[in-house]
Amino acid sequence: MRRNTCVIVGGGPAGVMLALLLARAGVEVTLLEKHGDFLRDFRGDTIHPSTLQILDELGLAEEFHRLPHRKAYGMEIHTDDATVPVANLKGLKGKYQYIAFVPQWEFLDLLTNAAKRYPSFHLVMDAEVHGVIREGDAVRGVRYRDPSGEHELRATLTVAADGRHSDVRRAAGLVPVEHSAPMDVVWFRLPREPADPGMTFLRVSNGHMMVSINRETYWQLAYLIPKGGFEALRSQGIEALREPVAELLPFLKDKAGLLRDFGAVSVLSVALNRLRRWHRPGLLIIGDAAHAMSPVFGVGINLAVQDAVAAANLIAGPLASGAEIPESLLARVQRRRTPPTVITQLAQRAVQNRLIRPALTERSQAVRLPRDISRLPLIGFLARRFIGMGVLPEHVSSPVESHQV
């Protein structure tokens, strides 16, 4: 049995960022990731200005920008007869006025490599957590298995950052409140030619919606389908997916035939939920484990990173000093991060109900949008600020105590 000051379960954006910030503060921290690497495709990978600012504050911005990436200075919706600008990020105050598209595994590798420079950071891959250690009402670590066998890891604080299907959350008996989502997402790739459009955009037509993400050499495509509709789509054969590609994106018409079967696609079951309570004695829950976000606005990574920064700002100092962490301090993390979570989810639900749900209804009336949302008084400013920086952007104020190795 080993003991750490903090054990973090889940190597996604929230868990990795928090581990880096705690190690930087000199906290003995172990990060447990159930997979052997971060190479899972079709994950969120939009790094917004709020997260770029945090990387800058950590001295990682230059290293980040050396990764292969593409900048998007705005967002657009393409309808059958118009292109509607939604947000122009060039009007943002600050150093970063764009969204950087970077594969999530590259982002996570960057953060874990930075964390490895601190001697108090420990990373265990292929570590599947299957239970929590309790002392009375308090959580005091986790039980996990890896290729070497079964292990117990005791800790002053356990952090669940293991995603929307969190095993730690379940073990702690916490159940999120679900909010309905009208869609699921079918992800797939098609080759990209130099003459293809350059921007990432949302294509909307009656009965169909598709997000097209420019990956330079290929398109990462997200076809939105009615909630629970994948089996019905698959029963119609692969042509049922090829046809909307050719209809919505004529420049990919000749490439649609490359979709041979449904083995080339991945399905995201969209969830929108949040916990009423993000903590128990000795346990804090952040990121998707605390609040699953809709893919609307692509802000999931950024909300998770903001959770991690807010948590580190409050708990890194006490943990580094060896103090016990009262549940009241964990409650402060929730109070800090609940308003941006609630407001963001309300905005996502509004888009789902007013744009996505009607657009996915066959024979619906055409979705009507302003010619240029980005130029509307107040609304344009709010869209730019909301997409770029979020509701409550965090800044790194956790201590720096540990020297790099």
Secondary structure, 3 states (H helix, E strand, C coil): CEEEEEEEECCCHHHHHHHHHHHHCCCCEEEECCCCCCCCCCCCCEECHHHHHHHHHCCCHHHHHCCCCEEECEEEEECCCCEEEEEEHHHCCCCCCCEEECCHHHHHHHHHHHHCCCCCEEEECCCEEEEEEEECCEEEEEEEEECCEEEEEEEEEEEECCCCCCHHHHHCCCCCEEECCCEEEEEEEEECCCCCCCCCEEEEECCEEEEEEECCCEEEEEEEEECCCHHHHHHCCCHHHHHHHHHHCHHHCCCHHHCCCHHHCEEECCCEEECCCCEECCEEECHHHCCCCCCHHHCHHHHHHHHHHHHHHHHHHHHHCCCCCCHHHHHHHHHHHHHHHHHHHHHHHHHHHHHHHHHCCCCCCCCCCCCCHHHCCCHHHHHHHHHHHCCCCCCCCCCCCCCCC
